[in-house]
Amino acid sequence: MLIFKSKNKLLVIGVLLLIAIHSLNTVFLSFIISNVISAATAQSMEIFIKYLVIGIIGFIFFMIIGVLIAKFKSKAIKLQNTEIKETMINYIVRNSKYNDDEKKNLSLLTNDLKQLESKGIEAEYNIANLVFTFTFALVASFMYDVWIALAFLVGSILAVLIAQIFKNKINLDSNNWRSANASYTNKLKGYLLGMETVKTYQVEDLVIKNASNEANKMESKLEKMNFSVESTNQILYVSVMILSFLLPLGIGVFRMIEFGVTFAAFMAIVQLSNSLRSPALQSTQVVNEYSTTKPIKKIYLNALNENKEVLKKEAVNNFSKIKILNANLKFNNQVIFDSLNFEVKKNDKILVIGPSGIGKSTLLRVIQQTVELNSGTYYLDNEKSNKDISKLFSLIRQQPLIFDETIFYNITLGEHFSEEKVINAAKLALLDDVIDEKGLNYYVGENGKNLSVGELQRIEIARALIRKRPIILADEITSSLDNKKANLIRKNLLEQNITLIEVAHNINDNEKLLYTKVWDLQNLEKIK
């Protein structure tokens, strides 16, 4: 159960204990009813008043327990929901790959985890409540009359077995709805982000039509899933009423007539039958809804285990050599690399060239291990890599990733660096003129809209330089800079005591001489 994956296990156990105590209220009610009826049969006001007072005190006690359940269960659910979100964010951030579908991850974190909360965690507490209620009611029923209790038990079990017939259908419809919902969310986000282009080319009508079609597909899948759940619940309701109420009730009447079971005992069992029949009915509904969270639960549990494995990995922050042998990579059945072999040594300055689309940027991500090979072997210092190598790399992207924060934050990303180190890195990235004019605490705006593309590119370069990691991967880093700035920044990078692997276009023969190696991906033999 998910609730036992919580870090706050004592709180969870405490809530379950309170639920167990509160579940005794149905047994207590049957006890009061039995004794009140006995008092009426004996025509004793003294006995009646006695059990009336006991009943009032008892139900006030159960009310207090109910309030405590509401308080502590809400707290337990809140804490565990936070844990789940932290786990999934941790998993996605640490394990995301260069070619991951970011919109799919966004849908998972927003839509799917909400379903896990409402139909997963809360459902488990509800199931625990139903199990306790059913168990206590069953034990109490046996104390009054074994045969009537057996009739209620058998009827309830048969109703639950019927529920299993419909379980697979609900699971299938749930998976279909989840896929359709993710597709709708992803496409809708794409349309909204591309609104400027939509308006420029006057294709609003097409976008509205396509978005509406996606919404209709998603709602159709949701309609089908809801129909499966609701129709199943109706069938189960009738099954439960016949099997676990009417038939056992008939057996109870027969036992009164033929074997002298008292009216008080019979009424107590009838009252307890509600606590047998209702949990049986509700449990099938709750379990059916709970089963719809199975795919999301599987993703979460996998993330939980993966995060533990990542923590076990030894982190390295230095190297002497990286070697990749027989690298094969395909995207969408398109071959990117075929039996590629190469080696990177410490302090190498490597230039990667080749026509657009040949895989230069992808090669950087292969070296960084954010793109997984279909086959091939990755060696770190002559050993097969099974360590966390993320701290070896800084990455300068062609399209800078900029946060709606200050220049200082965008360079440091919230890590602790002195202002002096930030300024020194900014100088190497030729960003000092921007800082002199605007200051380190200047807000760059959403997607860096307050700065030019070239200024944003230099922030990305400063971000890589300040960390002084052993390897800098540079992907078309001067594409938005004038030749003078591009040459100065390239000179500054080449002079650093680091390994540099740079993807670049329009490099002349003289500039190529500045590098220790030139890899031409159009001629793979040159980098073997």
C-alpha positions in Angstrom: 0.0 0.0 0.0 1.1 3.5 -0.8 0.5 4.8 2.7 3.2 2.5 4.1 5.7 4.1 1.7 5.3 7.4 3.6 8.3 8.6 5.7 5.9 9.4 8.5 5.0 5.8 9.3 4.2 6.5 13.0 1.6 9.1 11.9 0.1 6.6 9.4 -0.1 3.9 12.0 -1.7 6.3 14.5 -4.4 7.3 11.9 -5.1 3.6 11.2 -5.4 2.9 14.9 -7.9 5.8 15.2 -9.8 4.5 12.2 -9.9 1.0 13.8 -11.3 2.5 17.1 -13.9 4.5 15.2 -15.0 1.4 13.2 -16.3 -0.1 16.5 -19.1 2.5 16.5 -21.3 0.1 14.4 -20.8 -2.7 16.9 -21.5 -0.3 19.7 -24.7 0.8 17.9 -25.9 -2.8 17.6 -25.1 -3.3 21.3 -27.3 -0.3 22.2 -30.1 -1.4 19.9 -30.1 -4.9 21.3 -30.3 -3.8 24.9 -32.9 -1.0 24.3 -35.1 -3.6 22.6 -34.5 -6.0 25.5 -35.5 -3.2 27.9 -38.7 -2.5 25.8 -39.5 -6.3 25.8 -39.0 -6.4 29.6 -40.9 -3.1 30.0 -38.0 -1.7 32.2 -37.4 2.1 32.1 -34.4 1.7 34.3 -32.6 -0.5 31.8 -33.7 1.8 28.9 -32.4 5.0 30.6 -29.1 3.1 31.5 -28.4 2.2 27.9 -29.6 5.6 26.6 -27.0 7.3 28.8 -24.3 4.8 27.7 -25.2 5.4 24.1 -24.9 9.2 24.4 -21.5 9.0 26.1 -20.3 6.4 23.6 -21.3 8.4 20.5 -19.7 11.6 21.9 -16.5 9.5 22.3 -16.7 8.2 18.7 -17.3 11.8 17.6 -14.1 12.9 19.2 -12.3 10.0 17.6 -13.8 11.1 14.2 -12.5 14.7 14.6 -9.0 13.4 15.5 -9.1 11.2 12.3 -10.1 14.2 10.2 -7.2 16.2 11.6 -4.4 13.6 11.5 -5.5 11.9 8.3 -5.5 15.3 6.5 -2.0 15.9 7.8 -0.8 12.4 6.8 -2.2 12.8 3.3 -0.7 16.3 2.9 2.8 15.1 4.0 2.7 12.1 1.7 1.4 14.1 -1.3 4.4 16.4 -0.8 6.7 13.4 -0.6 5.3 12.0 -3.8 5.7 15.3 -5.7 9.2 15.6 -4.4 10.0 12.1 -5.4 8.6 12.6 -8.9 10.3 16.0 -9.4 13.6 14.5 -8.1 13.2 11.5 -10.5 12.3 13.7 -13.6 15.1 16.2 -12.9 17.8 13.7 -12.2 16.8 11.1 -14.9 15.5 13.3 -17.7 17.1 12.8 -21.0 17.9 15.2 -23.9 15.1 13.8 -26.0 12.4 13.5 -23.2 8.9 14.8 -23.8 8.8 17.7 -21.3 5.1 18.2 -21.8 4.4 14.6 -20.9 6.3 15.1 -17.7 4.3 18.3 -16.9 1.1 16.4 -17.4 2.3 13.7 -15.1 3.2 16.1 -12.3 -0.1 18.1 -12.5 -2.9 15.8 -13.7 -1.8 12.2 -12.9 -0.5 12.9 -9.4 -3.7 14.6 -8.5 -5.5 11.4 -9.4 -3.1 9.4 -7.3 -4.0 11.6 -4.4 -7.7 11.4 -4.7 -8.1 7.8 -5.9 -5.0 6.3 -4.4 -3.9 7.5 -1.0 -7.3 8.6 0.3 -8.7 5.3 -1.1 -6.3 3.3 0.9 -7.5 4.9 4.2 -11.1 4.3 3.1 -10.3 0.7 2.3 -8.7 0.3 5.8 -11.9 1.8 7.3 -14.1 -0.6 5.4 -12.0 -3.6 6.4 -12.1 -2.7 10.1 -15.8 -2.0 10.0 -16.5 -5.3 8.1 -14.3 -7.4 10.4 -15.7 -6.0 13.7 -19.3 -6.3 12.5 -18.6 -9.9 11.4 -17.1 -10.9 14.8 -20.1 -9.3 16.6 -22.6 -11.0 14.3 -21.0 -14.4 15.1 -21.5 -13.7 18.8 -25.3 -13.3 18.2 -25.9 -16.1 15.8 -23.4 -18.1 13.7 -25.7 -19.1 10.8 -27.1 -15.7 10.2 -23.6 -14.2 10.3 -22.4 -16.9 7.9 -25.2 -16.0 5.5 -24.2 -12.3 5.5 -20.5 -13.3 5.1 -21.0 -15.6 2.1 -23.3 -13.1 0.4 -20.7 -10.3 0.8 -17.9 -12.5 -0.6 -19.9 -13.5 -3.6 -20.6 -9.8 -4.3 -16.9 -9.0 -4.1 -16.0 -11.9 -6.5 -18.5 -10.4 -9.1 -16.6 -7.1 -8.8 -13.4 -8.8 -10.1 -15.1 -9.6 -13.4 -15.3 -5.9 -14.3 -11.8 -4.9 -13.0 -9.8 -5.4 -16.2 -12.3 -3.5 -18.3 -12.1 -0.5 -15.9 -8.2 -0.7 -16.0 -8.2 -0.6 -19.8 -10.6 2.3 -20.0 -8.5 4.2 -17.4 -5.3 3.7 -19.4 -7.0 5.0 -22.5 -8.3 8.1 -20.7 -4.9 8.8 -19.2 -3.2 8.7 -22.7 -5.9 10.9 -24.2 -5.6 13.4 -21.3 -1.9 13.6 -21.6 -2.2 14.2 -25.4 -4.8 16.9 -24.9 -2.6 18.7 -22.3 0.5 18.5 -24.4 -1.1 19.8 -27.6 -3.0 22.5 -25.8 0.3 23.8 -24.2 1.9 23.7 -27.6 -0.9 25.8 -29.1 -0.8 28.4 -26.3 3.0 28.7 -26.5 2.8 29.2 -30.2 0.1 31.8 -30.1 2.3 34.5 -31.7 2.9 32.3 -34.8 -0.8 31.3 -34.9 -1.9 35.0 -35.0 0.8 35.9 -37.5 -0.4 33.4 -40.0 -4.1 33.7 -39.1 -4.7 30.0 -38.4 -6.8 30.6 -35.3 -9.7 28.7 -36.7 -7.6 25.6 -37.4 -6.0 25.8 -33.9 -9.5 26.1 -32.3 -10.7 23.2 -34.3 -7.7 21.0 -33.5 -7.8 21.8 -29.8 -11.6 21.1 -29.7 -11.0 17.8 -31.4 -8.4 16.8 -28.9 -10.7 17.9 -26.1 -13.5 15.8 -27.5 -11.3 12.7 -27.8 -10.2 13.2 -24.2 -13.8 13.7 -22.9 -14.9 10.6 -24.9 -12.3 8.5 -23.2 -13.3 10.0 -19.8 -17.0 9.3 -20.6 -16.2 5.7 -21.4 -14.2 5.2 -18.2 -16.9 6.9 -16.1 -19.6 4.7 -17.7 -17.5 1.6 -17.0 -17.2 2.5 -13.3 -20.8 3.7 -12.8 -22.5 0.8 -14.7 -20.3 -1.7 -12.7 -21.3 0.0 -9.5 -25.0 -0.4 -10.4 -24.6 -4.1 -11.1 -22.7 -4.6 -7.9 -25.3 -2.7 -5.9 -28.1 -5.1 -7.0 -25.8 -8.1 -6.4 -25.0 -7.0 -2.9 -28.6 -6.2 -2.0 -29.7 -9.7 -3.1 -26.8 -11.8 -1.9 -25.8 -10.0 1.3 -29.2 -8.5 2.5 -32.3 -10.2 1.2 -31.2 -13.8 1.4 -29.4 -13.5 4.8 -32.5 -11.6 6.1 -34.7 -14.5 5.1 -32.4 -16.9 6.9 -32.6 -14.7 10.0 -36.4 -14.8 10.0 -36.3 -18.6 9.6 -33.9 -18.8 12.6 -36.3 -16.7 14.7 -39.3 -18.9 13.8 -37.7 -22.3 13.9 -34.9 -21.9 16.5 -36.0 -19.2 18.8 -33.5 -16.5 18.1 -34.6 -13.5 20.1 -36.0 -10.4 18.4 -33.3 -8.3 20.1 -30.5 -10.5 18.7 -32.1 -10.5 15.3 -32.4 -6.7 15.2 -28.8 -6.4 16.4 -27.7 -8.6 13.5 -29.8 -6.7 11.0 -28.1 -3.5 12.2 -24.7 -5.2 11.9 -25.6 -6.4 8.4 -25.4 -2.8 7.3 -21.8 -2.8 8.4 -21.3 -6.0 6.4 -23.3 -5.1 3.3 -22.2 -1.4 3.1 -18.4 -2.1 3.3 -18.8 -4.9 0.7 -20.6 -2.5 -1.6 -18.4 0.4 -1.0 -15.2 -1.6 -1.1 -15.9 -2.7 -4.7 -16.5 0.9 -5.7 -13.4 2.1 -3.9 -11.2 -0.7 -5.2 -12.5 -0.1 -8.8 -11.5 3.5 -8.5 -8.3 2.6 -6.8 -7.4 0.3 -9.7 -7.5 3.3 -12.1 -4.4 4.6 -10.3 -2.4 1.5 -11.1 -0.4 2.9 -14.0 0.5 6.1 -12.1 1.3 4.1 -8.9 3.7 2.0 -11.0 5.4 5.1 -12.3 5.7 6.5 -8.8 7.1 3.3 -7.2 9.6 2.9 -10.1 10.7 6.5 -9.4 11.0 5.8 -5.7 13.3 2.8 -6.4 15.3 4.7 -9.1 16.0 7.6 -6.8 17.3 5.1 -4.2 19.6 3.6 -6.9 20.9 7.0 -7.9 21.8 7.8 -4.3 23.8 4.6 -4.2 25.9 5.6 -7.3 29.3 6.9 -6.6 29.7 10.5 -7.8 33.0 11.4 -9.6 34.2 14.9 -10.3 37.4 14.2 -12.2 38.6 11.9 -15.0 41.6 11.0 -17.2 39.9 9.5 -20.2 36.4 8.8 -21.6 36.1 6.2 -24.3 33.0 5.0 -26.2 33.1 1.9 -28.4 30.7 0.6 -31.0 28.2 3.4 -30.3 24.8 2.8 -32.1 21.9 5.2 -31.9 18.6 5.6 -33.6 15.8 8.1 -33.2 12.5 7.2 -34.8 14.1 4.5 -36.9 16.7 7.1 -38.2 20.3 6.0 -37.7 22.3 8.7 -36.0 25.5 6.8 -35.2 26.5 3.4 -36.5 29.5 1.6 -34.8 31.0 4.9 -33.7 34.3 4.8 -31.6 36.0 7.8 -30.0 38.1 8.8 -27.1 38.3 12.0 -25.0 41.4 12.7 -22.9 41.8 15.2 -20.1 42.5 18.7 -21.4 41.6 17.8 -25.0 40.3 20.7 -27.0 37.9 19.0 -29.5 36.0 20.6 -32.4 33.0 18.7 -33.7 31.9 19.7 -37.2 29.5 18.4 -39.8 26.4 19.4 -41.7 23.1 20.2 -39.8 21.2 17.2 -38.6 24.1 14.8 -38.7 24.1 14.4 -34.8 26.6 16.9 -33.5 24.5 18.1 -30.6 23.4 14.5 -29.9 27.0 13.4 -29.7 27.5 15.9 -26.8 24.6 14.4 -24.9 25.9 10.9 -25.5 29.2 11.9 -23.9 27.2 13.5 -21.0 25.1 10.3 -20.8 21.8 12.2 -21.1 21.1 10.4 -24.3 21.1 6.6 -24.0 22.7 4.5 -26.8 20.9 1.6 -28.4 24.1 -0.3 -28.0 27.7 0.4 -27.3 30.0 0.6 -24.2 30.9 3.7 -22.2 34.3 3.6 -20.5 35.4 6.0 -17.8 39.1 5.7 -17.1 39.2 2.3 -18.7 36.3 0.9 -16.6 32.7 0.4 -17.7 30.8 3.5 -16.4 28.4 2.7 -13.6 29.0 5.9 -11.7 27.3 9.3 -11.4 29.3 11.4 -13.9 27.0 14.4 -13.9 29.5 16.6 -12.0 32.1 16.2 -14.7 30.2 18.4 -17.2 29.1 22.0 -17.8 26.9 22.5 -20.9 26.6 25.6 -23.0 23.5 25.3 -25.1 22.8 26.9 -28.5 19.5 28.1 -27.1 20.2 29.3 -23.5 17.9 28.1 -20.7 17.0 31.3 -18.9 14.9 31.7 -15.7 12.7 34.7 -14.9 15.2 35.8 -12.3 18.2 38.1 -11.9 21.4 37.8 -13.9 23.1 36.7 -10.7 20.6 33.9 -10.2 20.9 32.8 -13.8 24.6 32.4 -13.5 24.7 30.7 -10.1 21.3 28.9 -10.3 20.9 29.5 -6.6 24.2 27.9 -5.6 26.5 29.8 -3.3 29.1 31.7 -5.3 30.8 34.9 -4.2 30.1 38.1 -6.2 33.8 38.2 -7.1 33.6 34.7 -8.7 30.4 35.7 -10.6 32.1 38.8 -12.0 35.2 36.9 -13.0 33.2 34.3 -14.9 31.2 37.2 -16.5 34.4 38.8 -17.7 35.5 35.6 -19.4 32.1 35.4 -21.0 32.3 39.1 -22.1 29.2 39.8 -20.0 30.9 42.5 -17.8 29.6 45.3 -20.0 26.0 44.2 -19.4 26.6 43.9 -15.6 28.2 47.3 -15.5 25.1 48.8 -17.2 22.3 46.9 -15.5 23.8 45.3 -12.4 23.9 41.6 -11.2 20.4 42.0 -9.7 18.8 43.0 -13.0 15.7 40.8 -13.7 16.0 39.3 -17.2 12.3 38.6 -17.5 10.4 35.5 -18.7 12.5 33.6 -21.2 15.1 36.4 -20.9 12.9 38.9 -22.8 14.7 41.9 -21.2 18.0 41.0 -22.8 19.3 40.3 -26.3 19.9 36.8 -27.5 23.6 37.4 -27.5 23.5 38.6 -23.9 21.6 35.5 -22.9 24.1 33.4 -24.7 26.9 35.0 -22.6 25.0 34.3 -19.4 24.9 30.6 -20.4 28.7 30.7 -21.0 29.3 32.4 -17.6 27.2 29.8 -15.9 29.4 27.1 -17.3 32.7 28.8 -16.5 32.0 29.7 -12.9 31.7 26.0 -11.9 35.2 25.1 -13.2 34.1 21.5 -14.0 36.5 19.2 -15.9 34.6 19.2 -19.2 32.7 21.9 -21.0 30.3 20.8 -23.7 29.7 23.8 -26.0 26.9 23.6 -28.6 27.1 26.4 -31.2 27.8 28.9 -28.4 28.8 31.8 -30.7 25.9 31.6 -33.2 24.3 34.8 -31.7 27.6 36.8 -31.3 29.5 39.0 -33.6 32.9 37.7 -34.9 34.9 39.8 -32.4 33.1 38.6 -29.3 32.9 35.0 -30.7 36.7 34.9 -31.2 37.5 36.4 -27.8 35.1 33.9 -26.0 36.5 31.0 -27.9 40.1 32.1 -27.0 39.1 32.4 -23.3 37.6 28.9 -23.4 40.6 27.3 -25.1 42.9 28.9 -22.5 41.1 27.3 -19.6 42.5 24.2 -17.8 39.6 22.1 -18.9 38.5 19.6 -21.5 36.5 21.4 -24.2 34.3 19.7 -26.7 32.8 22.3 -29.0 30.2 22.0 -31.8 30.6 24.8 -34.3 29.8 25.9 -37.8 31.8 28.2 -40.1 35.2 27.5 -38.6 38.1 28.3 -40.9 41.2 26.2 -41.2 43.3 28.5 -39.0 40.8 28.3 -36.2 40.7 24.5 -36.5 44.4 24.5 -35.6 43.6 25.9 -32.2 42.1 22.5 -31.2 43.9 19.3 -30.4 41.3 17.2 -32.3 38.8 17.9 -35.0 35.9 15.4 -35.4 34.1 15.5 -38.7 30.9 13.5 -38.3 30.5 13.4 -42.0 33.6 11.2 -42.1 33.3 9.0 -39.0 36.6 7.3 -39.7 38.4 10.5 -38.7 37.3 10.2 -35.1 37.9 6.5 -34.6 
